[in-house]
Amino acid sequence: DHHVNYGSGSGLQDRVAFVQNDPSQYDASIRLADLQVSDTGTYQCRVKKNTVAVHEVIVTVQEKPVIPQCWTEGELIEGSSILLRCYSR
C-alpha cells in the first residue's frame, strides 16, 4: 500500500524509508537509519499484489562496547604473580 506502519511510540518515523522510491516496482525493502537498542524487535514485511505475502524478521541491536578501564594489582616482580583487572560499563 506504499506506506510504512511505524507502530505506536516507536520513534521510527524519521529513520525508516523505502530503499526504492516506488515500492510497487517489486522492491519493498526498507532502510532503518541510526539504529538504536530500542529498535530491537520483530519487523514484518507485508506485500500485497493479487495475494498477500508476509515475512517477519527479528532484529537485535546491541550496544557498542565502551573502551574498558584496565589496571594491575600486585608488584611487578619477575617470578611473582599479578592480577590484571578490566572493567567496562
ABEGO torsion letter per residue (X at the ends): XGBBBAEBGAGAAAABBBABABAAAGBABBBBBGBBAAABEBBBBBBBBABBBBBBBBBBBBBBBBBBBBBBBEBBBBGBBBBBBBBBX
